[in-house]
């Protein structure tokens, strides 16, 4: 029977997974290098779709204090995303504070009990001010070495409507294909009715597209076209 590689990958979601990263990884606090490692790995705790960097404890330049045993949480969604806190551990281990001078990053390090990860500590991405892979600043979360993103120009016709109102219509969208996610269409601004939209306060950060802003339809009745 033929094996679906996509399904095989998703079937491992409930397991503790890791892979070497083959790049120098650094983390900064107040402009100071706190983590500097050429032996970083990426670790996915069970049910997490986005991994965390883990480095040998010796590559953390400050003390790891107050180790506290952690048991895996039982009550959690079937899929954990970056919106779920680092402290929601689904593997057994010990949580530690990262004492970065006057700042204490509470619970920002996690030592898993798994023997294959002995000597490594997982690090809370959001607890640090800046991350770099080699000299490149990375936003949002570590880059996934098993994820591919293709942005393809296409001539498919795309129309976006709310009721009878056409918000956007284009024969020149860009098709974004990302591993494990449904296709998305990006439409040129010139093909969008910006007159019926207003910028919202929502801002998100992505490791691949950087910082993104969002637009909403005007409240109340919307003109039709």
N, C-alpha and C positions, 0 to 999 in steps of 0.2 A: 504494500500500500504506500502510495506517495506521501511524503512528509511535508506538511506546510511549515515552513521555517517561521512564519509569523506566529502561527499557533504554538509551535514548539517553544518560542521565546516567551510568549505570554503564559505558558503552562508552568514556567519556573518562578512566577511572581511570588508565590508563597514561600520561596526558599531564601536563605541568606546567600547573596551572590557577591562576587568581587572580580576585578580585573586590574592588571597593571596599567599605568597611564603613560609611562615612557616619556615624561616631560618634567621639567622643574616646576614645582608648585610653591608659591609663597602667599602668606596671609599677613596683613598689616593691621596694626592698631595704633591710632594717633601718629601715623607716619613711620612707625617702628616695625621692623620685620619680626614677627612673632613665630612664624612657621616658615621653614625653608628646607625643601626636600626634593631630592632627585629620585626618591624611592616611593613616591606617592602611589596609592592605589585608589580605585573608586569602589565603594561598598554600597550595596543596596540592601537595607534591612528588609525582612519579609513584608510583602504587600506594597513596598514603595516603588514608584515608577521613575523617580529621580534619585540618583545616588548622592552620597556624600564623599568628600575626600577623606582619606585616612592616611596617616603618615606614621613612621616609627616614632615612638615617644621621644627618642633622643633628638628628633628634628624639631621639636617644640622648644623654643629658647627660654621659656618661662616655666615656673612650677605648675604642676597639675595637682591641685589641692582638693581636700575633702572628698575622697572617693566614697561613693555611696552605691551599694548594690541595687541593681534594677532588675525587676522581673518583667517579662514581656506583657504588654497590655493585652487584655482579652477583648475588650469592647472597642472596636475600631471599624471604620468602613472597609469594604473589600479592597479598595484601592486608595493608597495614601499619596498625596501630591505635596508640592512645596507649601501649600496652604496649611497643611497639618504640621504642628510644631516639631522641631528636632527632638524635643523631650518625650515625644510619643514613640518610645522604643518598642520594637516588636521582636527583639532578640535579647537574650540575657546578657548582662554585663555590669559595668560599673560606670556611673556618671561622675565627672570631675569638673571642678571649676578651673578656668584658665586665668591665672593671676598675672595680668599684663600691667605691671607697675601699679599706678593708682586705680586702674580699672580692673575689676574682677568680672570676668565673663562667666556668669553662673551657669553651670551645667553644659558648657560649650564643648566639652570633650566626653567621649564615650568609649570605654574599653570593652569590646565584646569578649565574651567567654570562649567563643569558638577557637579551638586550638590552631586552626589554619590562619587565624588573624592575630595570633599571639604577638605581643609587642607593639601592635598598632593601636592608634586612637582615631576614632571618627571625630570630625570637627563640624560644629554648627556654622554653616555658611553665613547666616544672617548675623552672627555675633561679631564678626570681624568687619573692619571698615573697607577693606579692599582685598581682592584676590588677583593673582597673576599666574598665567601659564606661560612659562618663559618670561618674555617682556610684555605680553599682551594682557591688558586688563580684561577680566571676565566678569560679566554681570549675571545676576539671577541665580545661577547654580552651575555646577561643573558641566562641561560639555560631555555628552554621552558618546563614547566611541562606537556604539552600535546603532546610532541614530543617523539617518541620512535625510537631508532636506534638499529638494530640488525645486527651483522656481522657473517655470517654463512659460514663455509667451504662448498664447493660444488664440485661435480665432473663434472659439466657442461663444455663442450668444448667451449672455447672462443678464437677467433682469431681477431687480430687487423691488418688491412692492409691499406696501401695507394697505390692505383693502384695495381701493381703486387708485391709490397714489403710487406712482413710479418714483422710487427714491434714487435708483441708479439703473443704467442700461448700457451695455458695452459689448462690442465685438472684438475687443482687444484686452481682455483681462490677463492677469498672470496667474497661472495655476500653481499653487504651493502644495507639494507632496511631502509629507513628513511621516517617518516610520511609526506605525501603530495608530496613526490619527487619520481621520477622514480628510479628503481633499478640501482645500479652501481656495476661494477666488479673491484676488486683490484687483480692484478696479481703479483705473486712472481717475484722479480727482476731477478732471474735465468731464467725465462721464457720470458724475454724481451730482445730484441736485443739492448743492450746499445751502441754497436758500431755504430749504425746509429742515435744516439740521442746525443744532447748536452744540458747541463744545461742552462736554461734561467735565466734572472734576476728577473723573477716574483716570488714574495713571498706573500702568503696570510695567514690570521689568522682565525681560526674557533674555536668556543666555544667547539667543540667536538673533533676535531682531532688535535688541536693546530696549530703550524706553518707548512706550507707546501711549498715545492719548486716544480718547474715544469721543464720539459724537452721537447725539441723541436727536430724535425727532422733536420738533417744537411741541410744547403742550397745547392742548386744545385742538380744534379742527385744523386739518392739514389741507392746503390747496391741492387740487388734483391736476393731472396733466394727461 
